[in-house]
Amino acid sequence: MLLVCFKKMSSNCKFRDHDQLYFATLTIVCWVDLFIRNEYRDILINSWEFCQQKKQLELSAWCMMTSHVHMMIGSHQNKLDDIMRDTKKYTSFELKKVPRAYYSGEGLINIILLDPILI
């Protein structure tokens, strides 16, 4: 059985300049090794693909580890706050459907942002 802790996103993790490319890290709350299973990884990748097609997410690079994901992201058409909110919501919803998983709380993924990347 997998126990995943939930937590709301911090109010200080906001995308301030929506025309910039950002380095963002998504962390699983409590650093649970969630992405060791292919079905969990596929849910996040499917979410990204949907956001790239429908919400104009620009995913320049990513690196997925067992408990967190590093990404270089941007969007010139939609707010990154909205895209990441929807990604987190969809991913959490889909993860709840996976057998052998137990969830409690309000959120699954935290976002850590660094300053925009100047190119």
N, C-alpha and C positions, 0 to 999 in steps of 0.2 A: 504494500500500500504506500502510495506517495502522498506526503503531507506538504502542501504548499501554503505558505503564509501570504496574507493579502495586506496591502497597505496603499493608501491614497498617494497620488503623486504630489511631491512637494511643490508649494506655490512659487518657489524661487527657481524652479527648472522650467523656464519658458524661453521660447525662441523669440528673440527681440527684433532681429532684422531678417525678414523672410526672404530677402534676395541673396542671402549668403549661404554658403555650404557649411554644414555643421558636422563636427565629430561628436557623436552621441553614443552613450553606452546604455544598453538596456540590461538591468540586473534582475535576476529572480530574487524576490524577497527571501530573506534568510539564507541566501546563497545555496539554495537547493540545486543539486545537479540534475536539472530538468531535461536538458538537451542531450542526454546520453541515449535516448530512444529516438529512432527515426520518425515515428509518428508525431512526436512533439516538435521535432525540427521541421517537419513538413508543414505543420500547421502555421508556424511563423513564416516560412518561405512562401506559402500560399497567400498569406495575408499581405506580404510585401508585393507579390505579383499583382494582386488585386489593386492595391494602392498605386502601383506604377501605371496600371492600365486605366483606372477610373478616377484617380485623384491626383495624377501627375506627380507622384513621388519620384524624385531623382535619387536613386540609390547608387552612389558612385562606387562604393566598396563596403565590404562587410567581412567580419571574422566572428564565427560562432564558437564559443567555448561551452563547457558543460553547464555553467551557471550564469553566463552573461554573454552579451553580443556587442561588439563594437561596430559602428556604422559611420559612413560619411554620407550625409543626406542633405537634400535641399528640395525646393519646389518654388518655381517662379509664378505659379498660378494659384495655388491653394496654401492656406496657412499650415505650417508644419505642426503647430499645436493641435489643430483639428485632425490632421492625418495621423499623428502619433496617438492621439486619444482614441480614434477609431481602430487603429491597429491593435492597441492594448486591449480594447473592449472586445473586439472580434477574437483575438487570440485567447483571451481568458475564457470567453464563452465556448470556444471550440475545445479547449483543453478540458473543460468540465465534462465533455462528452466521452473522453477517453476512459476506457475501463482501467481499473486498479488505481484510480486517482481520487484523492479526497481533498476537498477545498474548504476553506473557511475564511471569512473576512470580506474585504471590499475590493482589493486589487491584487494583481499578480506581479506586474512588472514595474520597476522604477526606471526613471530616465535620469541619467547624469549627463549634463551638457558642459562642454568647454566653450570658450569664445569662438566666434565664427572663424573659419579658415579663410584667410586672405590669399587669393590667387592672383 
